[in-house]
């Protein structure tokens, strides 16, 4: 009987591990007339949140853009509205990435003189699990203008110009 129990432990551990991802990725593509936009975003699970790193290319040189996770993992519509609103499972007001805000509030990204932006932010409270704060299956959106970090409920960041679905990376 003991050997049967021990044989079942690796299976149980594997099933428990599959409940959450340690890494996810999103490939960004331009929306509508913004066909020159592209990017890659990686999400790394940490004990107290998610580290988000990546790049976006094809932006207007030296421009600033709102960067958010939206509630629905769909980039099907040309205007990006299929992604729904900002991901906000805890019902917080919109704000900066460092304050109490939507889980989907990731601040702004800034393009350099070549139109390339580097992403390197940490979102406390976000996960890559199966819980309510999980980013998996949601969409990353780049907006046409900067997020003012105060206007409700979206930061007045304007139209959606790039979108990508957040998908787990198999390990």
ZINORMO-V349962 format. One record per residue. SS is DSSP state (hx for helix, st for strand, lp for the rest). PSI is psi in whole degrees, 0 to 359 (* if undefined). OMEGA is omega as a letter, one per 30 degrees, with the letter a starting at -180 (NA if undefined). Layout:
{{SS & PSI & OMEGA} {SS & PSI & OMEGA}}
//
This chain:
{{lp & 319 & a} {hx & 319 & a} {hx & 325 & l} {hx & 320 & l} {hx & 314 & a} {hx & 325 & l} {hx & 331 & a} {hx & 341 & a} {hx & 314 & l} {hx & 323 & l} {hx & 315 & l} {hx & 316 & l} {hx & 320 & l} {hx & 319 & l} {hx & 319 & a} {hx & 321 & a} {hx & 328 & a} {lp & 353 & l} {lp & 339 & l} {lp & 157 & l} {lp & 154 & l} {lp & 343 & a} {st & 145 & l} {st & 165 & a} {st & 151 & l} {st & 130 & l} {st & 117 & a} {st & 141 & l} {st & 147 & l} {st & 148 & l} {lp & 147 & l} {lp & 235 & a} {lp & 1 & a} {lp & 46 & a} {lp & 342 & l} {lp & 356 & l} {lp & 140 & l} {st & 165 & l} {st & 173 & l} {st & 133 & l} {st & 132 & l} {st & 140 & a} {st & 123 & a} {st & 121 & a} {st & 133 & l} {st & 168 & a} {lp & 332 & a} {lp & 16 & l} {st & 203 & a} {st & 129 & l} {st & 131 & a} {st & 122 & a} {st & 149 & l} {st & 199 & a} {st & 155 & l} {st & 135 & l} {st & 154 & l} {lp & 12 & l} {lp & 165 & l} {lp & 131 & a} {lp & 137 & l} {lp & 40 & l} {lp & 161 & a} {st & 138 & a} {st & 136 & l} {st & 144 & a} {st & 116 & a} {st & 160 & l} {st & 130 & l} {st & 160 & a} {lp & 332 & a} {lp & 133 & a} {lp & 62 & l} {lp & 130 & l} {lp & 27 & a} {lp & 329 & a} {lp & 145 & a} {lp & 336 & l} {lp & 0 & l} {lp & 2 & a} {hx & 343 & l} {hx & 345 & l} {hx & 355 & l} {lp & 196 & a} {lp & 181 & l} {st & 142 & l} {lp & 117 & a} {lp & 64 & a} {lp & 340 & a} {lp & 359 & l} {lp & 28 & l} {lp & 161 & l} {lp & 157 & l} {lp & 146 & l} {lp & 200 & a} {lp & 165 & a} {lp & 332 & a} {lp & 344 & a} {lp & 185 & l} {lp & 115 & a} {lp & 184 & l} {lp & 146 & l} {lp & 330 & a} {lp & 355 & l} {st & 111 & a} {st & 12 & l} {st & 218 & a} {st & 157 & l} {st & 148 & a} {st & 125 & l} {st & 142 & l} {lp & 189 & a} {lp & 346 & l} {lp & 359 & a} {lp & 19 & l} {lp & 137 & l} {st & 139 & l} {st & 138 & a} {st & 130 & l} {st & 88 & a} {st & 159 & l} {st & 129 & l} {st & 104 & l} {st & 141 & l} {lp & 342 & l} {lp & 154 & l} {st & 172 & l} {lp & 35 & a} {lp & 210 & l} {lp & 8 & a} {lp & 179 & a} {lp & 335 & a} {lp & 12 & a} {st & 135 & l} {lp & 347 & a} {lp & 136 & l} {lp & 8 & l} {lp & 180 & a} {st & 143 & l} {st & 134 & a} {st & 136 & l} {st & 131 & a} {st & 161 & a} {lp & 330 & a} {lp & 176 & a} {lp & 148 & l} {lp & 126 & l} {lp & 356 & l} {lp & 7 & l} {lp & 323 & a} {lp & 139 & a} {lp & 141 & f} {lp & 9 & a} {lp & 357 & a} {lp & 12 & l} {lp & 39 & a} {lp & 358 & l} {lp & 197 & a} {lp & 161 & l} {st & 125 & a} {st & 345 & l} {st & 150 & a} {st & 147 & l} {st & 145 & l} {st & 138 & l} {lp & 117 & a} {st & 142 & l} {st & 148 & l} {lp & 124 & l} {lp & 139 & a} {lp & * & NA}}
//
